[in-house]
């Protein structure tokens, strides 16, 4: 599947991203490469392989309660920490 400049612009708009014309062309090319690679993967014969659930193949550790982290140590390593136990961070979202 080929992604053209207009489709790349539509996808960028959906993602709230802004690109200039050269970047849109580059992104269209990159997305086309990605989709071509996915098409190649679809052609791979996976017959004869048995699928397993992820939970069966991924060992999980036991959930063992532990003592909480020392609040004074956290406050000492934080750039800014309030008296009531919260991190103070700069505002990153507009009004």
SERO-4910 file (N, C-alpha, C, O; in steps of 0.05 Angstrom, whole numbers):
BEGIN
 pado doro    nc1    nc2    nc3   cac1   cac2   cac3    cc1    cc2    cc3    oc1    oc2    oc3
  Unk    A     17    -23      0      0      0      0     18     25      0     37     26     16
  Unk    A     12     43    -17     27     68    -19     13     90     -5    -11     95    -10
  Unk    A     27    105     12     16    128     25     26    153     10     50    157      7
  Unk    A      7    169      1     16    194    -12     17    217      8     10    214     31
  Unk    A     25    240     -2     28    264     15      2    271     29      2    278     52
  Unk    A    -20    270     14    -46    278     26    -54    259     48    -65    268     69
  Unk    A    -50    233     45    -56    214     66    -38    218     90    -47    216    113
  Unk    A    -12    224     86      6    230    108     -3    255    123     -1    256    147
  Unk    A    -13    275    108    -23    300    121    -48    293    138    -50    303    160
  Unk    A    -66    277    127    -90    269    142    -82    255    168    -94    260    189
  Unk    A    -63    236    166    -55    221    190    -41    240    210    -46    238    234
  Unk    A    -25    259    200    -12    278    218    -32    296    232    -30    302    255
  Unk    A    -53    304    217    -74    320    229    -89    305    251    -95    316    272
  Unk    A    -94    279    246   -108    263    266    -91    260    291   -101    259    314
  Unk    A    -64    260    288    -46    258    311    -38    285    322    -22    287    340
  Unk    A    -50    307    311    -44    334    320    -15    341    316     -2    353    334
  Unk    A     -3    332    294     25    338    287     26    357    263      9    356    246
  Unk    A     46    374    263     49    392    241     76    386    227     96    385    241
  Unk    A     75    383    201    100    379    185    100    398    162     79    405    151
  Unk    A    124    406    154    126    422    129    125    402    105    125    378    110
  Unk    A    125    413     81    122    396     57    144    374     55    137    351     49
  Unk    A    169    381     58    190    360     56    186    338     77    190    315     71
  Unk    A    178    346    101    175    326    122    151    309    116    151    285    122
  Unk    A    129    320    104    106    304     97    114    283     76    105    260     77
  Unk    A    130    291     57    139    273     36    155    250     48    152    227     42
  Unk    A    173    258     67    189    238     80    172    219     97    177    194     97
  Unk    A    153    230    112    135    213    128    118    194    110    114    171    118
  Unk    A    109    204     87     94    187     69    111    164     60    101    141     59
  Unk    A    136    169     53    155    148     45    160    128     68    160    104     63
  Unk    A    163    138     92    168    120    115    144    103    121    147     79    126
  Unk    A    120    114    120     96     99    125     92     78    103     83     55    109
  Unk    A     99     84     78     97     65     57    116     42     61    108     19     57
  Unk    A    140     48     71    159     26     77    149      8     99    152    -16     98
  Unk    A    137     20    120    127      5    142    105    -14    133    104    -37    140
  Unk    A     86     -3    117     64    -20    107     74    -41     88     63    -63     88
  Unk    A     95    -36     73    106    -56     55    118    -79     72    116   -102     65
  Unk    A    132    -71     93    143    -91    111    122   -109    124    125   -133    126
  Unk    A    100    -96    132     77   -112    143     66   -131    122     60   -154    129
  Unk    A     64   -122     97     55   -140     76     74   -164     72     65   -187     68
  Unk    A    100   -159     75    120   -181     73    116   -201     96    117   -225     92
  Unk    A    110   -190    120    106   -208    143     81   -225    139     80   -248    148
  Unk    A     61   -215    125     36   -230    120     42   -254    102     27   -273    102
  Unk    A     63   -252     85     69   -273     67     84   -297     79     86   -318     67
  Unk    A     94   -293    104    109   -314    117     90   -337    125     69   -333    136
  Unk    A     99   -361    118     84   -385    124     88   -392    153    110   -400    161
  Unk    A     67   -390    169     69   -397    198     55   -422    204     49   -428    227
  Unk    A     48   -437    184     35   -463    188     53   -482    203     77   -482    200
  Unk    A     41   -497    221     56   -516    237     65   -505    264     76   -520    280
  Unk    A     61   -479    268     69   -468    294     44   -468    312     22   -461    303
  Unk    A     48   -475    337     27   -475    356     27   -448    372     47   -441    384
  Unk    A      4   -435    372      3   -409    386     -3   -415    416    -18   -433    422
  Unk    A      9   -399    433      4   -402    462     -4   -375    473      3   -354    462
  Unk    A    -19   -375    495    -27   -351    508     -2   -338    521     15   -352    531
  Unk    A     -1   -312    522     22   -298    534     25   -304    563     47   -306    573
  Unk    A      2   -308    577      4   -313    606     17   -340    612     29   -344    633
  Unk    A     14   -359    593     26   -385    597     56   -385    593     71   -400    605
  Unk    A     66   -366    576     94   -366    570    110   -345    585    135   -346    584
  Unk    A     96   -327    599    110   -306    613    108   -311    643     87   -308    655
  Unk    A    130   -318    656    129   -323    685    126   -296    700    139   -276    693
  Unk    A    109   -296    720    105   -272    736    115   -278    764    112   -300    774
  Unk    A    126   -258    777    135   -262    805    111   -260    823     90   -249    816
  Unk    A    113   -271    847     92   -270    866     89   -241    876    109   -226    878
  Unk    A     65   -233    881     59   -207    892     62   -207    922     43   -215    936
  Unk    A     85   -199    931     91   -200    960     91   -171    971    105   -154    960
  Unk    A     76   -166    992     76   -139   1003    104   -132   1014    118   -148   1026
  Unk    A    111   -107   1010    137    -97   1019    132    -70   1034    112    -57   1030
  Unk    A    151    -62   1051    147    -37   1064    149    -14   1044    162    -16   1024
  Unk    A    135      8   1049    135     31   1031    163     44   1029    180     40   1047
  Unk    A    167     59   1009    192     74   1005    192     97   1026    172    108   1032
  Unk    A    216    102   1037    219    123   1057    213    150   1045    226    159   1026
  Unk    A    192    164   1055    183    189   1044    205    211   1045    208    227   1027
  Unk    A    222    210   1066    243    230   1069    264    226   1047    275    246   1037
  Unk    A    270    201   1040    289    196   1019    278    205    992    293    216    976
  Unk    A    253    201    988    240    210    963    241    240    961    249    251    941
  Unk    A    234    253    983    234    283    983    262    294    979    266    314    966
  Unk    A    282    280    990    310    290    987    320    288    959    337    304    950
  Unk    A    309    268    943    318    265    916    301    278    895    307    278    871
  Unk    A    279    290    904    260    303    885    269    332    881    279    345    899
  Unk    A    266    342    856    273    370    851    256    389    869    266    409    878
  Unk    A    230    382    873    213    398    890    191    380    901    179    364    887
  Unk    A    187    382    928    169    365    942    153    381    962    166    396    978
  Unk    A    127    379    963    111    395    981    110    383   1009    118    360   1013
  Unk    A    102    399   1028    101    390   1056     80    368   1060     82    351   1078
  Unk    A     59    368   1042     38    348   1045     44    322   1029     27    305   1026
  Unk    A     69    319   1019     77    294   1007     72    291    977     69    269    967
  Unk    A     72    313    962     68    312    933     91    324    918    105    342    928
  Unk    A     97    313    894    117    324    877    107    351    866     83    353    859
  Unk    A    124    370    864    117    396    851    130    396    824    155    394    822
  Unk    A    114    398    803    124    398    776    116    423    761     95    435    768
  Unk    A    131    431    741    123    455    726     99    449    709     94    427    700
  Unk    A     83    470    704     59    467    688     68    463    659     84    477    649
  Unk    A     56    442    647     64    435    619     40    437    600     44    436    576
  Unk    A     16    440    611     -8    443    594    -19    470    597    -20    481    619
  Unk    A    -27    482    574    -37    510    574    -62    512    590    -73    493    600
  Unk    A    -71    537    592    -96    544    608   -119    528    599   -141    531    610
***
